[in-house]
């Protein structure tokens, strides 16, 4: 088993919904940040990435057919090279909507995680994610709306410039099954496209005292 689908889009672009959609279509298990939280040995891989050390991508993604969301989206170039037959789904949403969702969830957590009562492996992962996402993706300006939006636009431009057009789908989950299924060459399911992990649900579970891995699963 190896990756057949690579996700290059930022977190909070419907990635939790897209994870479930890909698993419904037969491209599961799908790697996502919640998989790292649920599997503590995964953290060491991403600590290596944050430190600039080489990793074996086939080892990192052993047992997965697809990858969506951070931290994997940070290394989309490396994954596209390591898995040359995989198709790339670049998830997007209207940029103002993305910023509001990102700043109100992931952005806030990465700025405050050291003050939260987290299990050690989750604290370690958030430390690594702060380097990967906060520094690597946003250049240390994660809380700066215009800088973050510039990085958001730049990612789409970079993906489209780097890869053949027939290998990439720029996809908004609001479009539903049709474009995703056409791109992946699979039938459209009868069930509705998944819709999970709203900002309200995210914080309701955090404030309710549940662990962040439980939050990520809904």
C-alpha positions as CSV (number, residue, x, y, z in Angstrom):
1,X,0.0,0.0,0.0
2,X,1.2,3.5,-0.8
3,X,-0.2,7.0,-1.1
4,X,-2.6,7.3,-4.0
5,X,-3.9,10.8,-3.1
6,X,-1.8,13.7,-1.7
7,X,-3.4,16.7,-0.1
8,X,-1.5,20.0,-0.5
9,X,-4.2,22.4,0.9
10,X,-4.0,24.1,4.3
11,X,-5.8,23.0,7.3
12,X,-9.3,24.4,7.8
13,X,-10.1,24.0,4.1
14,X,-12.6,21.2,4.8
15,X,-9.8,18.7,5.4
16,X,-11.7,16.6,8.0
17,X,-14.7,16.3,5.7
18,X,-12.3,15.5,2.8
19,X,-10.6,12.8,4.9
20,X,-13.9,11.1,5.4
21,X,-14.9,11.5,1.8
22,X,-11.7,9.9,0.6
23,X,-12.2,7.0,3.0
24,X,-15.7,6.5,1.7
25,X,-14.3,6.4,-1.8
26,X,-11.9,3.6,-0.9
27,X,-8.8,5.7,-0.4
28,X,-8.5,5.0,3.3
29,X,-7.0,5.0,5.7
30,X,-6.4,8.7,5.2
31,X,-3.6,10.5,7.1
32,X,-4.6,13.7,8.8
33,X,-3.4,15.5,12.0
34,X,-5.9,13.5,14.0
35,X,-4.0,10.3,12.9
36,X,-0.9,11.8,14.5
37,X,-2.7,12.5,17.8
38,X,-4.1,8.9,17.8
39,X,-0.7,7.3,17.1
40,X,2.0,8.8,19.3
41,X,4.9,7.1,17.4
42,X,4.0,9.4,14.4
43,X,5.2,12.4,16.3
44,X,8.9,11.5,15.9
45,X,8.6,11.7,12.1
46,X,7.3,15.3,12.3
47,X,9.8,16.3,14.9
48,X,12.4,15.3,12.4
49,X,10.7,17.3,9.7
50,X,10.6,20.3,12.0
51,X,14.3,19.9,12.7
52,X,15.2,19.6,9.0
53,X,16.3,16.0,9.3
54,X,15.6,13.5,6.5
55,X,12.7,11.0,6.8
56,X,11.6,8.0,4.9
57,X,8.2,9.0,3.5
58,X,7.1,5.4,2.8
59,X,7.7,4.7,6.5
60,X,5.9,7.8,7.6
61,X,2.8,6.9,5.5
62,X,3.0,3.2,5.8
63,X,-0.6,1.8,5.9
64,X,-2.2,4.9,4.4
65,X,-3.7,5.3,0.9
66,X,-4.2,9.1,1.2
67,X,-3.0,12.1,3.1
68,X,-4.9,15.4,3.8
69,X,-4.3,18.3,6.1
70,X,-1.2,19.4,8.0
71,X,1.4,18.2,8.8
72,X,1.5,16.2,5.6
73,X,0.4,19.2,3.5
74,X,3.6,21.0,4.4
75,X,5.7,18.4,2.5
76,X,3.5,18.1,-0.6
77,X,6.5,18.6,-2.9
78,X,8.4,15.8,-1.3
79,X,5.4,13.5,-1.3
80,X,4.6,14.3,-5.0
81,X,8.2,13.2,-5.8
82,X,8.1,10.1,-3.5
83,X,4.8,8.9,-4.8
84,X,4.8,9.9,-8.5
85,X,1.6,8.0,-9.4
86,X,-0.4,9.7,-6.7
87,X,-2.9,12.4,-7.6
88,X,-2.9,15.7,-5.7
89,X,-6.1,17.2,-4.3
90,X,-5.5,20.9,-3.4
91,X,-8.3,21.8,-1.0
92,X,-9.4,25.5,-0.8
93,X,-12.3,27.6,0.4
94,X,-13.0,31.4,0.0
95,X,-10.0,33.1,1.6
96,X,-11.9,35.3,4.1
97,X,-13.8,32.2,5.3
98,X,-10.5,30.3,5.6
99,X,-8.8,33.0,7.6
100,X,-11.7,33.3,10.1
101,X,-11.8,29.5,10.6
102,X,-8.0,29.1,10.8
103,X,-7.4,32.0,13.1
104,X,-10.3,30.9,15.4
105,X,-9.0,27.3,15.7
106,X,-5.6,26.1,14.6
107,X,-4.0,29.6,14.8
108,X,-5.2,30.1,18.3
109,X,-4.2,26.6,19.5
110,X,-0.7,26.9,18.1
111,X,-0.3,30.3,19.9
112,X,-1.6,29.0,23.2
113,X,-1.0,25.2,23.3
114,X,1.8,25.5,25.9
115,X,-0.7,26.7,28.4
116,X,-3.1,23.8,27.8
117,X,-3.2,20.5,29.7
118,X,-2.1,18.2,26.9
119,X,-0.7,14.7,26.9
120,X,3.0,14.8,26.3
121,X,2.9,13.4,22.7
122,X,0.3,16.1,21.7
123,X,2.4,18.8,23.3
124,X,5.4,17.6,21.4
125,X,3.4,17.5,18.1
126,X,2.1,21.1,18.6
127,X,5.7,22.2,19.3
128,X,6.7,20.6,16.0
129,X,3.6,22.0,14.2
130,X,4.5,25.5,15.5
131,X,7.8,25.2,13.7
132,X,6.4,23.6,10.6
133,X,3.3,25.7,10.2
134,X,3.9,28.9,12.1
135,X,7.5,29.4,11.0
136,X,7.8,27.2,7.8
137,X,4.5,28.1,6.2
138,X,3.7,31.5,7.6
139,X,7.2,32.8,8.2
140,X,6.5,33.5,11.9
141,X,3.5,35.7,11.0
142,X,0.7,33.3,11.7
143,X,-1.4,35.9,13.5
144,X,-1.0,38.5,10.7
145,X,-4.0,38.2,8.5
146,X,-2.5,39.7,5.4
147,X,0.7,37.7,5.7
148,X,-1.3,34.5,6.3
149,X,-3.6,35.2,3.3
150,X,-0.6,35.8,1.1
151,X,0.8,32.4,2.2
152,X,-2.6,30.8,1.5
153,X,-2.7,32.2,-2.1
154,X,1.0,31.4,-2.6
155,X,0.5,27.7,-1.8
156,X,-2.2,27.4,-4.6
157,X,0.1,29.2,-7.1
158,X,3.1,26.9,-6.2
159,X,1.1,23.7,-6.5
160,X,-0.3,24.6,-9.9
161,X,3.1,25.8,-11.1
162,X,5.0,22.7,-9.9
163,X,2.7,19.9,-11.1
164,X,1.1,18.8,-14.4
165,X,-2.5,20.1,-14.7
166,X,-3.9,16.6,-15.1
167,X,-2.3,15.6,-11.8
168,X,-4.0,18.3,-9.6
169,X,-7.5,19.1,-8.6
170,X,-8.2,22.4,-6.9
171,X,-11.2,21.4,-4.8
172,X,-13.7,23.1,-2.5
173,X,-15.7,20.6,-0.5
174,X,-18.8,22.8,-1.1
175,X,-18.6,21.4,-4.7
176,X,-19.5,17.9,-3.4
177,X,-18.8,14.5,-4.8
178,X,-18.9,15.1,-8.6
179,X,-15.5,16.8,-9.3
180,X,-13.6,14.7,-6.8
181,X,-15.0,11.4,-8.1
182,X,-14.4,12.4,-11.7
183,X,-10.8,13.3,-10.9
184,X,-10.1,10.1,-9.0
185,X,-12.0,7.9,-11.5
186,X,-14.5,6.5,-9.0
187,X,-18.4,6.4,-8.9
188,X,-20.3,9.0,-7.0
189,X,-21.7,7.6,-3.7
190,X,-25.4,7.8,-2.9
191,X,-24.7,9.3,0.5
192,X,-24.3,13.0,1.1
193,X,-20.8,14.5,1.0
194,X,-19.4,14.6,4.6
195,X,-19.6,17.8,6.6
196,X,-17.8,17.8,9.9
197,X,-15.5,19.8,12.3
198,X,-17.1,23.2,12.2
199,X,-15.4,26.0,14.3
200,X,-18.3,25.8,16.7
201,X,-18.0,22.1,17.2
202,X,-14.2,22.4,17.5
203,X,-14.4,24.8,20.4
204,X,-17.4,23.2,22.0
205,X,-15.5,20.0,22.5
206,X,-12.3,21.8,23.6
207,X,-14.2,23.8,26.2
208,X,-16.1,20.7,27.2
209,X,-12.9,19.2,28.5
210,X,-12.4,16.6,25.8
211,X,-8.9,15.9,24.4
212,X,-8.0,17.6,21.1
213,X,-7.8,14.2,19.3
214,X,-11.5,13.7,20.2
215,X,-12.1,17.2,18.9
216,X,-10.4,16.5,15.6
217,X,-12.6,13.4,15.1
218,X,-15.9,15.3,14.9
